Amino acid sequence: MIEIIESNRLIEQVIEKHNGFLKSFNSEFSELDSKLAASKEQSQAIKKEIGATEARITVLNEKYYLFFHQAKKLREELFGKVIEKMRSAKAPNIHDITRISGKIDEFEKRLQNSKNIEDEEKIIVEIKKLLYDFESEARKAGLIVTGKGVVDILNEANSSHKELISLQNKPKQDTGARDADKQINEIEGRHNWLKRRIESHNNAVAYWEKQKGGIKVD
């Protein structure tokens, strides 16, 4: 009986030792677990934002050129209808309309090739002036027309281009993502080691708990 008691005391000491390790390891593991979760969340957020920015840049890159194309098409249709009506009515100022159309056409070609936002805005201002002249000449022939639809699309194109430039000029976030991933790798190494050690000590405690009072002494 005495030998069994002595053995139980030894087992309790072993269990106490394992529990001491568990207390220390669990505390560190809990702290690293929180850090790891926060780092992964940060990394995912950065990568998500990078992906969204890249997708938006692709869309805007196509969008503002598409708007210029749509504005040109609408403008040509508008001028075509007015010129046809003026020709039927033998309006004397029809050549003024065709001259204005020719000038706008030149500016539209420059817009399609423009990469400079300041030049683009100046060209749009000139087109707006010519559209106003167009409306005035049409009124002389008794026609009420407006180039507002064309102007609205040009403004949309310009806004899209400005947004594109602002996104392209944003500080690169690749470094932030790499730093977050590096921190994750560093934490994961210790985190996984602690997980294995905690599991090992828990198994040891469970084993020795079963042995208390059950050790046979020869």
Residue frames as qw, qx, qy, qz and C-alpha x, y, z in Angstrom:
[[0.000, 0.885, 0.466, 0.000, 0.00, 0.00, 0.00],
 [0.320, -0.786, 0.110, 0.518, 2.86, 2.33, 0.95],
 [0.425, -0.136, 0.595, 0.668, 4.56, 1.59, -2.36],
 [0.224, 0.638, 0.647, 0.352, 1.39, 2.47, -4.29],
 [0.148, -0.938, -0.228, 0.214, 1.13, 5.79, -2.39],
 [0.405, -0.576, 0.350, 0.618, 4.76, 6.59, -3.16],
 [0.385, 0.193, 0.686, 0.586, 4.19, 5.74, -6.79],
 [0.095, 0.829, 0.536, 0.129, 1.12, 8.01, -6.90],
 [0.260, -0.863, 0.009, 0.433, 3.19, 10.86, -5.48],
 [0.411, -0.283, 0.553, 0.667, 5.77, 10.37, -8.19],
 [0.273, 0.493, 0.707, 0.428, 3.07, 10.29, -10.84],
 [0.052, -0.919, -0.369, 0.129, 1.53, 13.48, -9.43],
 [0.336, -0.680, 0.250, 0.601, 4.93, 15.16, -9.64],
 [0.357, 0.049, 0.687, 0.631, 5.23, 14.08, -13.28],
 [0.122, 0.730, 0.638, 0.214, 1.70, 15.35, -13.99],
 [0.204, -0.890, -0.150, 0.379, 2.52, 18.61, -12.20],
 [0.376, -0.397, 0.452, 0.705, 5.61, 19.01, -14.39],
 [0.249, 0.340, 0.727, 0.542, 3.57, 18.47, -17.56],
 [0.039, -0.855, -0.518, 0.010, 0.89, 20.88, -16.33],
 [0.315, -0.723, 0.072, 0.610, 3.59, 23.47, -15.71],
 [0.284, -0.093, 0.612, 0.732, 4.69, 23.18, -19.32],
 [0.107, 0.588, 0.741, 0.304, 1.07, 23.30, -20.47],
 [0.136, -0.867, -0.333, 0.346, 0.39, 26.50, -18.54],
 [0.255, -0.586, 0.312, 0.703, 3.40, 28.21, -20.11],
 [0.225, 0.043, 0.754, 0.616, 2.81, 26.84, -23.61],
 [0.090, 0.677, 0.724, 0.091, -0.93, 27.54, -23.59],
 [0.112, -0.834, -0.166, 0.514, -0.34, 31.14, -22.59],
 [0.168, -0.459, 0.500, 0.715, 2.16, 31.70, -25.42],
 [0.206, 0.253, 0.854, 0.405, 0.01, 29.72, -27.87],
 [0.082, 0.787, 0.588, -0.170, -3.06, 31.85, -27.09],
 [0.089, -0.781, 0.096, 0.611, -1.07, 35.04, -27.65],
 [0.164, -0.278, 0.701, 0.636, 0.42, 33.78, -30.94],
 [0.232, 0.458, 0.846, 0.145, -2.98, 32.48, -32.06],
 [0.105, 0.866, 0.343, -0.348, -4.41, 36.00, -31.78],
 [0.110, -0.674, 0.388, 0.619, -1.41, 37.51, -33.58],
 [0.263, -0.018, 0.848, 0.459, -1.62, 34.90, -36.34],
 [0.230, 0.659, 0.716, -0.005, -5.34, 35.51, -36.88],
 [0.036, 0.883, 0.096, -0.458, -4.78, 39.28, -37.01],
 [0.189, -0.504, 0.590, 0.602, -1.87, 38.93, -39.46],
 [0.278, 0.228, 0.868, 0.342, -3.87, 36.63, -41.75],
 [0.174, 0.805, 0.539, -0.178, -6.82, 39.02, -41.68],
 [0.053, -0.810, 0.176, 0.556, -4.51, 41.94, -42.52],
 [0.257, -0.254, 0.757, 0.544, -2.86, 40.01, -45.36],
 [0.269, 0.464, 0.824, 0.181, -6.22, 38.98, -46.84],
 [0.105, 0.873, 0.329, -0.344, -7.54, 42.55, -46.60],
 [0.113, -0.674, 0.401, 0.610, -4.47, 43.97, -48.38],
 [0.242, -0.041, 0.850, 0.465, -4.61, 41.33, -51.12],
 [0.241, 0.651, 0.719, -0.039, -8.34, 41.88, -51.56],
 [0.072, 0.882, 0.083, -0.459, -7.80, 45.62, -51.95],
 [0.183, -0.469, 0.628, 0.593, -4.94, 45.07, -54.41],
 [0.275, 0.244, 0.881, 0.298, -7.15, 42.75, -56.48],
 [0.184, 0.800, 0.537, -0.196, -10.04, 45.22, -56.44],
 [0.039, -0.801, 0.182, 0.570, -7.75, 48.09, -57.47],
 [0.225, -0.253, 0.767, 0.545, -6.22, 46.10, -60.32],
 [0.257, 0.480, 0.826, 0.148, -9.68, 45.08, -61.56],
 [0.108, 0.874, 0.318, -0.351, -10.91, 48.67, -61.37],
 [0.135, -0.631, 0.429, 0.632, -7.86, 49.93, -63.30],
 [0.264, 0.065, 0.854, 0.444, -8.55, 47.40, -66.06],
 [0.190, 0.704, 0.684, -0.030, -12.19, 48.50, -66.29],
 [0.005, -0.881, -0.092, 0.464, -11.37, 52.22, -66.26],
 [0.281, -0.407, 0.588, 0.640, -8.62, 51.80, -68.84],
 [0.177, 0.289, 0.826, 0.451, -11.20, 50.47, -71.28],
 [0.037, 0.736, 0.633, -0.235, -14.08, 52.58, -70.03],
 [0.017, -0.755, -0.030, 0.654, -12.81, 56.08, -70.75],
 [0.069, -0.239, 0.676, 0.694, -11.77, 55.19, -74.32],
 [0.075, 0.432, 0.881, 0.176, -15.18, 53.58, -74.82],
 [0.024, 0.778, 0.425, -0.463, -16.86, 56.78, -73.63],
 [0.032, -0.555, 0.335, 0.761, -14.86, 58.83, -76.15],
 [0.059, 0.054, 0.859, 0.505, -15.96, 56.43, -78.88],
 [0.036, 0.619, 0.780, -0.091, -19.60, 56.69, -77.78],
 [0.005, -0.743, -0.155, 0.651, -19.41, 60.50, -77.68],
 [0.041, -0.346, 0.581, 0.735, -17.98, 60.57, -81.21],
 [0.045, 0.279, 0.906, 0.316, -20.67, 58.23, -82.52],
 [0.014, 0.728, 0.614, -0.305, -23.47, 60.25, -80.91],
 [0.041, -0.667, 0.097, 0.737, -22.01, 63.50, -82.18],
 [0.059, -0.145, 0.734, 0.661, -21.73, 62.17, -85.75],
 [0.039, 0.493, 0.861, 0.119, -25.34, 60.98, -85.68],
 [0.026, -0.771, -0.384, 0.508, -26.49, 64.37, -84.39],
 [0.033, -0.550, 0.346, 0.760, -24.55, 66.30, -87.04],
 [0.117, 0.073, 0.867, 0.480, -25.69, 63.88, -89.75],
 [0.073, 0.652, 0.751, -0.068, -29.37, 64.47, -88.98],
 [0.019, -0.797, -0.145, 0.586, -28.95, 68.25, -88.83],
 [0.101, -0.398, 0.564, 0.716, -26.94, 68.42, -92.07],
 [0.138, 0.294, 0.887, 0.329, -29.55, 66.28, -93.84],
 [0.048, 0.782, 0.579, -0.224, -32.36, 68.59, -92.72],
 [0.079, -0.739, 0.113, 0.659, -30.37, 71.72, -93.64],
 [0.173, -0.153, 0.735, 0.637, -29.56, 70.27, -97.05],
 [0.118, 0.529, 0.824, 0.166, -33.27, 69.57, -97.66],
 [0.027, -0.882, -0.375, 0.284, -34.13, 73.09, -96.56],
 [0.561, 0.578, 0.085, 0.587, -31.25, 74.52, -98.62],
 [0.436, -0.866, -0.097, 0.225, -29.98, 76.33, -95.53],
 [0.438, 0.845, -0.210, 0.225, -27.27, 78.83, -96.53],
 [0.215, -0.763, 0.555, -0.250, -25.09, 78.12, -93.47],
 [0.996, -0.053, 0.005, -0.075, -24.76, 74.36, -94.00],
 [0.689, 0.484, -0.354, 0.407, -21.06, 74.83, -94.80],
 [0.180, -0.658, 0.455, -0.572, -20.57, 76.34, -91.32],
 [0.871, -0.294, 0.244, -0.308, -21.96, 73.15, -89.80],
 [0.950, 0.240, -0.105, 0.171, -19.67, 70.93, -91.91],
 [0.338, 0.666, -0.415, 0.520, -16.71, 73.14, -90.99],
 [0.495, -0.567, 0.427, -0.502, -17.53, 72.79, -87.28],
 [0.983, -0.063, 0.098, -0.144, -17.91, 69.02, -87.72],
 [0.767, 0.477, -0.287, 0.318, -14.47, 68.84, -89.34],
 [0.020, 0.669, -0.484, 0.564, -12.87, 70.73, -86.45],
 [0.739, -0.399, 0.352, -0.413, -14.54, 68.51, -83.84],
 [0.977, 0.190, -0.101, 0.000, -13.43, 65.43, -85.78],
 [0.504, 0.578, -0.456, 0.451, -9.80, 66.53, -85.45],
 [0.304, -0.552, 0.505, -0.590, -10.19, 67.06, -81.71],
 [0.921, -0.154, 0.148, -0.325, -11.85, 63.63, -81.36],
 [0.857, 0.351, -0.318, 0.202, -8.87, 61.96, -83.02],
 [0.182, 0.580, -0.533, 0.589, -6.57, 63.70, -80.55],
 [0.647, -0.421, 0.331, -0.543, -8.74, 62.49, -77.67],
 [0.988, 0.044, -0.088, -0.120, -8.46, 58.86, -78.78],
 [0.766, 0.333, -0.332, 0.439, -4.66, 59.13, -78.67],
 [0.122, -0.763, 0.285, -0.566, -4.38, 61.34, -75.59],
 [0.715, -0.188, -0.596, 0.315, -2.59, 60.08, -72.49],
 [0.240, 0.055, -0.346, 0.905, -2.25, 63.47, -70.81],
 [0.087, -0.651, -0.725, 0.208, -5.20, 64.48, -68.63],
 [0.061, -0.622, -0.089, 0.776, -4.47, 68.23, -68.93],
 [0.052, 0.173, -0.610, -0.772, -4.42, 68.08, -72.74],
 [0.078, -0.376, -0.906, -0.180, -7.55, 65.99, -72.67],
 [0.056, -0.685, -0.551, 0.473, -9.43, 68.55, -70.58],
 [0.010, 0.505, -0.203, -0.839, -8.37, 71.37, -72.91],
 [0.068, -0.030, -0.804, -0.591, -9.59, 69.40, -75.94],
 [0.076, -0.538, -0.837, 0.073, -12.95, 68.73, -74.26],
 [0.019, -0.657, -0.249, 0.711, -13.34, 72.46, -73.56],
 [0.066, 0.329, -0.490, -0.805, -12.72, 73.18, -77.26],
 [0.087, -0.247, -0.905, -0.334, -15.25, 70.54, -78.33],
 [0.042, -0.632, -0.667, 0.392, -17.84, 72.06, -75.97],
 [0.041, 0.567, -0.060, -0.821, -17.30, 75.49, -77.56],
 [0.118, 0.140, -0.719, -0.671, -17.72, 74.03, -81.04],
 [0.068, -0.418, -0.905, -0.033, -20.89, 72.21, -79.98],
 [0.030, 0.666, 0.397, -0.631, -22.27, 75.52, -78.78],
 [0.106, 0.429, -0.398, -0.804, -21.44, 77.05, -82.17],
 [0.061, -0.117, -0.921, -0.367, -23.14, 74.08, -83.80],
 [0.006, 0.586, 0.756, -0.291, -26.33, 74.70, -81.79],
 [0.062, 0.639, 0.069, -0.764, -26.25, 78.38, -82.76],
 [0.109, 0.266, -0.646, -0.707, -25.86, 77.62, -86.50],
 [0.039, -0.309, -0.940, -0.140, -28.66, 75.05, -86.33],
 [0.055, 0.645, 0.549, -0.528, -30.96, 77.65, -84.74],
 [0.097, 0.475, -0.276, -0.830, -30.26, 80.01, -87.65],
 [0.232, 0.036, -0.808, -0.540, -31.72, 77.30, -89.89],
 [0.654, -0.253, -0.072, -0.709, -34.73, 76.95, -87.61],
 [0.802, -0.064, -0.593, 0.014, -33.53, 73.76, -85.93],
 [0.471, -0.703, 0.355, -0.399, -33.45, 73.33, -82.15],
 [0.885, 0.085, -0.432, 0.149, -30.75, 70.83, -81.20],
 [0.449, -0.812, 0.333, -0.167, -28.51, 70.22, -78.20],
 [0.628, 0.435, -0.620, 0.181, -25.10, 68.67, -77.80],
 [0.501, -0.596, 0.423, -0.463, -25.67, 68.03, -74.07],
 [0.987, -0.076, 0.099, -0.101, -25.71, 64.26, -74.52],
 [0.755, 0.471, -0.250, 0.382, -22.28, 64.41, -76.15],
 [0.001, 0.702, -0.410, 0.582, -20.95, 66.72, -73.43],
 [0.770, -0.457, 0.260, -0.362, -22.25, 64.42, -70.66],
 [0.988, 0.082, -0.013, 0.128, -20.44, 61.43, -72.15],
 [0.513, 0.609, -0.309, 0.520, -17.22, 63.44, -72.56],
 [0.325, -0.674, 0.381, -0.543, -17.45, 64.48, -68.90],
 [0.941, -0.246, 0.161, -0.167, -17.94, 60.82, -67.91],
 [0.862, 0.358, -0.166, 0.319, -14.88, 59.86, -69.93],
 [0.199, 0.693, -0.363, 0.591, -12.82, 62.56, -68.27],
 [0.624, -0.562, 0.315, -0.442, -13.99, 61.51, -64.78],
 [0.999, -0.032, 0.040, 0.015, -13.08, 57.89, -65.53],
 [0.672, 0.518, -0.260, 0.461, -9.64, 58.93, -66.73],
 [0.140, -0.709, 0.383, -0.575, -9.06, 60.99, -63.55],
 [0.839, -0.392, 0.254, -0.280, -10.05, 58.04, -61.37],
 [0.945, 0.243, -0.101, 0.196, -7.75, 55.77, -63.40],
 [0.400, 0.640, -0.354, 0.552, -4.81, 58.12, -62.86],
 [0.435, -0.644, 0.359, -0.517, -5.52, 58.42, -59.13],
 [0.960, -0.199, 0.159, -0.116, -5.53, 54.63, -58.76],
 [0.832, 0.402, -0.163, 0.345, -2.36, 54.23, -60.81],
 [0.201, 0.668, -0.363, 0.617, -0.63, 56.81, -58.60],
 [0.750, -0.598, 0.051, -0.278, -1.63, 55.12, -55.33],
 [0.163, -0.634, 0.748, -0.106, 1.28, 53.82, -53.24],
 [0.646, 0.153, -0.724, -0.190, 2.01, 50.18, -54.07],
 [0.707, -0.459, 0.282, -0.457, 0.63, 47.78, -51.46],
 [0.872, 0.212, -0.441, 0.024, 2.66, 44.75, -52.54],
 [0.277, 0.424, -0.646, 0.571, 5.24, 45.50, -49.83],
 [0.505, -0.306, 0.400, -0.701, 2.55, 45.51, -47.13],
 [0.938, 0.029, -0.107, -0.327, 1.25, 42.14, -48.32],
 [0.719, 0.342, -0.542, 0.267, 4.77, 40.66, -48.39],
 [0.007, -0.433, 0.599, -0.674, 5.50, 41.96, -44.87],
 [0.726, -0.208, 0.245, -0.607, 2.25, 40.48, -43.56],
 [0.943, 0.157, -0.265, -0.124, 3.01, 37.11, -45.18],
 [0.469, 0.442, -0.619, 0.448, 6.53, 37.14, -43.75],
 [0.312, -0.369, 0.533, -0.695, 5.16, 37.75, -40.27],
 [0.889, -0.050, 0.014, -0.455, 2.63, 34.94, -40.76],
 [0.827, 0.288, -0.469, 0.116, 5.41, 32.49, -41.71],
 [0.197, 0.432, -0.640, 0.605, 7.46, 33.50, -38.67],
 [0.541, -0.263, 0.407, -0.687, 4.53, 33.13, -36.28],
 [0.909, 0.073, -0.190, -0.364, 3.30, 29.88, -37.84],
 [0.593, 0.351, -0.682, 0.244, 6.62, 28.13, -37.17],
 [0.020, -0.212, 0.703, -0.679, 6.46, 28.75, -33.41],
 [0.655, -0.042, 0.132, -0.743, 2.66, 28.37, -33.38],
 [0.863, 0.140, -0.414, -0.252, 2.79, 24.89, -34.92],
 [0.436, 0.273, -0.750, 0.415, 5.64, 23.82, -32.61],
 [0.266, -0.173, 0.548, -0.774, 3.64, 24.91, -29.55],
 [0.789, 0.020, -0.103, -0.606, 0.56, 23.11, -30.86],
 [0.776, 0.175, -0.606, 0.012, 2.53, 19.85, -31.10],
 [0.238, 0.237, -0.713, 0.615, 4.07, 20.30, -27.65],
 [0.491, -0.144, 0.321, -0.797, 0.69, 21.07, -26.03],
 [0.863, 0.064, -0.292, -0.408, -0.80, 17.98, -27.64],
 [0.630, 0.237, -0.693, 0.258, 2.13, 15.88, -26.44],
 [0.006, 0.202, -0.647, 0.735, 1.89, 17.15, -22.83],
 [0.671, -0.083, 0.105, -0.730, -1.90, 16.70, -22.79],
 [0.854, 0.111, -0.476, -0.179, -1.44, 13.09, -23.91],
 [0.426, 0.240, -0.723, 0.489, 1.17, 12.59, -21.23],
 [0.310, -0.193, 0.466, -0.806, -1.08, 14.01, -18.51],
 [0.817, -0.003, -0.127, -0.563, -3.96, 11.79, -19.69],
 [0.747, 0.195, -0.632, 0.071, -1.69, 8.75, -19.64],
 [0.261, 0.203, -0.706, 0.626, -0.33, 9.35, -16.14],
 [0.514, -0.191, 0.236, -0.803, -3.77, 10.17, -14.75],
 [0.882, 0.007, -0.312, -0.353, -4.84, 6.66, -15.78],
 [0.653, 0.230, -0.655, 0.303, -1.78, 5.14, -14.09],
 [0.202, -0.458, 0.492, -0.712, -2.46, 6.63, -10.66],
 [0.676, -0.203, 0.503, -0.500, -3.21, 3.80, -8.26],
 [0.935, 0.271, 0.052, -0.221, -2.77, 1.23, -10.99],
 [0.361, 0.674, -0.641, 0.062, 1.01, 0.63, -10.99],
 [0.966, -0.224, -0.128, -0.026, 2.03, -2.88, -10.08],
 [0.048, -0.785, 0.594, -0.172, 5.16, -3.22, -7.95],
 [0.821, 0.115, -0.560, 0.018, 7.02, -6.53, -7.96]]
